[in-house]
Structures are given as structure tokens and as C-alpha cells.
Amino acid sequence: MTRIAPARPRAGRARIARAAARHGTGLAVAVALFLALVLAGPLLAPHDPHAADILNRLAAPSLDYPLGTDAMGRCLLSRLLHGARLTTLSTLAVVLAAASVGTLTGAVSGYVGGTADRVLMRLCEGVSVLPALAVAMIIAGVLGLGLKAVILALAAVHWTEYARLVRNVTMVERAKTYVVAAEALGVPRLAIIRRHLLPNILGPLLAMGSYSLSWVILSFAGLSFLGLGVEPGAPEWGRMIAESRNHLREYPRLVLVPGLTIMAFVILINLLGDALGDRLRDGRTNHLATRS
Amino acid sequence: MIRLLLIRLASTCVLLLAISIAGFALLRLLPGDFAEILLMSQMDGTLPSEEAVARFSAEHGFDAPLPLQYLRWLGRLLTGDFGVSMVTGAPVLDDLELRVGASLKLALAALGLALVISLPVGALCAAFPGSTLDRALAAFAVVGMSIPNFWYALLLALFFALTLGWLPSTGHGTAAHIVLPAIAIATSISGILARYVRGCLLEELSQPYVRTARSKGLSQPRVLLGHAAPNILPAVLTLTGMQLARIFDGMIIVETLFGWPGIGRMMVEALLARDYAVIQACFLVVAGGYAVVNLAVDYAIALYDPRVREMV
């Protein structure tokens, strides 16, 4: 989104801008740290996440195993770090697939309108009435229960959320004068959607993204917990909790730590989303301020 | 009013039809020949001969065109024939009845608990915005949205069943068995519900009629409960209807965890055993059930709110 530097006559506004800049730096640092952790996670892992150290089964945290080992003698920390990449890449795949299909459908539906819009929106409504996780599970079951099946299934139930959002934003945008002007100039419809509408939809889309990511992460972990998706023994957070369930009473650490990791991950993403949304709103209001 | 009812009824019928087509397609889109898969499951996994498959196809009408097969299948479905389990060979309907009953009990308990928690808490937070309770609710809602529900349910089991020994952690039968699963589901939605009630009430409280009521000298509770609360009921009802789908998503995991014999657990078991006939039946019951419940919620709102009635 291109931002036109607004005139800032009042000190109050300058203060807000400074705060936003500070916020922005913090945000950038958080995103960078987050990405580094996900990408470098496996490099930081002290052990092979699959290597079973039979002599050190269910070991307490030590220098060698910072978070201890599980019932198979596998390093908990290493599994968590490898799981970060697995979770991030899988959920990003779901969100990207859902967002692109949903955005395209929503933009077309909102821009073209008429019967196409009605049919598409009825479809979205029909899907959103149903329990999303249940439907995703059933689709994954028919597709074969593997990781790819789960990713496809989650995307298949999730795209309608994007379609509805984008459709509503498009309806608002297409009535604005700049779109009417472009139409009058004879710009083709697809070019209008791509060049004029999509950039304006980006803000709401990103705001939706964080909510969407946290839903997908929790659902993905839930499905893995139930035994769908990743194969047994994979270092996935939900699966790790499922495999340590029987040791809940004696070794609650094995269940507590992965769960806290998921929760921290989701809270971090929500905070990032909020910060991003605030910044985008700032950008938008400044934009409006220069226009008026 | 009648028109609105008819329109909603018609669209629900279309949705039910679409659900039935999706349910039918679910099995027929499986990779491989459907007759062969069915026959294989009946022969304990040995590969049937080609003739046997052909004979089986002809016997059960799998050689007919798909639309005709769909109509025949739909006819059987409407008479209550959900087919037989591909694993046990027993009719699916028998098991389904028990499971649906158990799930309904749990869902109602969870929904009731969620409403009992969230309505008063939301109202109190709206009455005292910025109070400690209000801030606690905000934090609770954020945590509730970020917590993995299966993990939270495990923690409940660890604390109340394994450590304190107050409640049974698995099984069903007595009233004590329903407590932990219901709490696990209810808390996951009551944060959102309470925040929503609070938001709606605060919006109503800024309306002119509330100022009028206050200037008449009415007390805060009377303004809140007598004037603002009836106006937010339709909005709260709509959100509650939307949360029903979340309740089921929660039930899949909670039923599996606590050994509750509901339809969510039935679905998980069928998926892991690849019992496609049972998966299909679960899909039809759950999806159909939600289409009907949604219709009922819409009707309830239309009955309550004259503005909705006159919208069409």
C-alpha cells in the first residue's frame, strides 16, 4: 500500500505518528524474531527430534536435555523447535490457499454481482453454517488422512471466510468514484479488480489473516491430536500432546510444555495481527486526511 | 411473516438437498471402484474377483447411472436406512440414535452452562466498564481464543479428576460424568459470548431511550435488565446460533478425550477405521442438524423481533 506522507500540523498528531513508528519498530523486530525462530529452529535443536535415547526415557530437564525427554527418550526441546517449522509451514499453506481462492471468488462475486454473487454467497453461507472442523475432518478422511489431505481440507472449509469479507469490501469499493472513472475509461473488469480493488482490500485481508492463522493453527493441532494429518511420531505439537497423554499424571511437563507453546504461538500471532491492523488503520486515516 | 418463513424454509430445503448430494458424492468420489471397496470390506479385506464385483454391482444397482443411484439412495435415506457399517456390518442407524442422544445431552449442558456464565458476566461488565471484572473478562476472552481446547480439556482432567479426584475423567452414565466435558466446551465459548453481550449492552446504553429511562429516575439494574436487555436479545440469539457450530467442533475433541459416547467421537473412530459408511452418516446427521437448527434460530428471531419480520 503506497502511503502519501500527510501534513501534520498539530503536535498531537506528530506524537501519534512517533508512537506508531515505535510500534512499527517493535512489530518489525517481533516479526523478524518470529521468522528467525521458525526458520532456524531446527538448527538450534540440540538433538535429532526422532532419535530415541532409551536409557534416558522420561528424563527430567538437564543440561543435555533442556526440557527433558518423552516416553521414547526423545528430546522435548528439539521436537518443539522442529514442530514450529512444521506448524508454521502447514498453516501458512492453508491460509495462503484459502486466502487466494477466497479473495478471487469474493472479488469476482462482489464486482460482477447479480446471479453469480447470489449463488456464491449462498454457497459460502451454507458452508459457514456447518461446524468447520467437523467438515474439514470428513474431507480429510475421504482424501486419505495425510498431511496434504488435512491442509487441503482446512483450506476447503476456510476460504469462504475470505470470500465473504472480500466480497463485502469490494461492494463498497466498486461504488466509489475512482472505480466508476476507470470503468468509464474502458478499463477491462479484470484489470480493475487486479489493479484497483485488490490493493484496497489488502488492509482488511491482513487484519483477517491473524484471526485466520490462529484458527488454522489450533485446528491443525487439534486434528493432529486426534490422529489426522502428520504421521505417528512426527514432532507436531498436537501429536506430541496426544502421545504423552498417558503420562499426564506422572509427567505433566510432557503435556504442559507443548500446550503452552501452542498458546504462546497463537497469542503472539494475535498480537502481531493487532499491531499490524493498528498500523494499517493509521495509514488509511492519514491517507484520507491528505485527500480531504 | 409468512413470506419470511417460506423463503427461509425454501433455502433450508435447498441447503439440505445440497448436503445430501455432498454426502452421496463423499463415498462415490473415493479413489477406486465403490462396489469393489464395499465388497472388499464385506470380505474382510481380500481382493474380490472381477466377476464377484460385477455380480455385486448388478445386485445392488451400482451399475445404474449416478443420478438414479442418488435418487434410490435418497429414498432409502428418507426411510431411515443409513446403510451398514463397513467395519462391523451392523446397521448404522442403531448406533446413530444412541450417539445423537448422548451428543445432544452434552451440547445442551454446555450451551446452558455457557449462557449461565456469559449473560450475567457480560451484563456486569457493561454496567461497570473498566472495572477489574471487565479487565479480567477481556483477558479471559483473549486466552479463551488462543488456548488449544484439547489441551485445556486435558488440564481439566488432570486437575479435577486425577489430582483432586472430585470427578470421573472418562465414561458416562451418572450426572458427574457430564460435568467436565460440559465445562471444557462451555468455557471455550463463554468468553466470546460474554464480550459480545457486553459490547451490545454498552451500545444500547448510549441510546437516547436509555437516557430517558435514567432521567425518569430508574435504577441502573432496571435500565439494564428492563430496557436494554430485551433489545439485545436478537443479536445475542444470532451469535449463540453461530456458536452452536463451535460447540460441535469442541465436542469432537472433548468426547474423544472424556470417552463420551457421542457423534463426535463416533466420527473420529470411523475416520481412523476408514469406515466410510459411518462417516457419511455422521456428515448427513451433523450437517442436516445444523441446517435445521439454523432455521429454528432464524424463526425464533423473527418471532421475537418485529423489525426482522417486516424486513422481507
Boltz contact constraints between the chains, C-beta under 6 A:
constraints:
  - contact:
      token1: [A, 126]
      token2: [B, 15]
      max_distance: 6.0
  - contact:
      token1: [A, 129]
      token2: [B, 290]
      max_distance: 6.0
  - contact:
      token1: [A, 129]
      token2: [B, 294]
      max_distance: 6.0
  - contact:
      token1: [A, 130]
      token2: [B, 287]
      max_distance: 6.0
  - contact:
      token1: [A, 130]
      token2: [B, 290]
      max_distance: 6.0
  - contact:
      token1: [A, 131]
      token2: [B, 245]
      max_distance: 6.0
  - contact:
      token1: [A, 131]
      token2: [B, 248]
      max_distance: 6.0
  - contact:
      token1: [A, 131]
      token2: [B, 249]
      max_distance: 6.0
  - contact:
      token1: [A, 133]
      token2: [B, 249]
      max_distance: 6.0
  - contact:
      token1: [A, 134]
      token2: [B, 248]
      max_distance: 6.0
  - contact:
      token1: [A, 134]
      token2: [B, 286]
      max_distance: 6.0
  - contact:
      token1: [A, 138]
      token2: [B, 279]
      max_distance: 6.0
  - contact:
      token1: [A, 138]
      token2: [B, 283]
      max_distance: 6.0
  - contact:
      token1: [A, 141]
      token2: [B, 271]
      max_distance: 6.0
  - contact:
      token1: [A, 141]
      token2: [B, 279]
      max_distance: 6.0
  - contact:
      token1: [A, 142]
      token2: [B, 26]
      max_distance: 6.0
  - contact:
      token1: [A, 218]
      token2: [B, 148]
      max_distance: 6.0
  - contact:
      token1: [A, 221]
      token2: [B, 148]
      max_distance: 6.0
  - contact:
      token1: [A, 222]
      token2: [B, 150]
      max_distance: 6.0
  - contact:
      token1: [A, 222]
      token2: [B, 253]
      max_distance: 6.0
  - contact:
      token1: [A, 225]
      token2: [B, 150]
      max_distance: 6.0
  - contact:
      token1: [A, 226]
      token2: [B, 268]
      max_distance: 6.0
  - contact:
      token1: [A, 227]
      token2: [B, 272]
      max_distance: 6.0
  - contact:
      token1: [A, 241]
      token2: [B, 151]
      max_distance: 6.0
  - contact:
      token1: [A, 248]
      token2: [B, 158]
      max_distance: 6.0
  - contact:
      token1: [A, 249]
      token2: [B, 162]
      max_distance: 6.0
  - contact:
      token1: [A, 255]
      token2: [B, 154]
      max_distance: 6.0
  - contact:
      token1: [A, 259]
      token2: [B, 151]
      max_distance: 6.0
  - contact:
      token1: [A, 262]
      token2: [B, 148]
      max_distance: 6.0
  - contact:
      token1: [A, 263]
      token2: [B, 146]
      max_distance: 6.0
  - contact:
      token1: [A, 263]
      token2: [B, 147]
      max_distance: 6.0
  - contact:
      token1: [A, 266]
      token2: [B, 146]
      max_distance: 6.0
  - contact:
      token1: [A, 267]
      token2: [B, 146]
      max_distance: 6.0
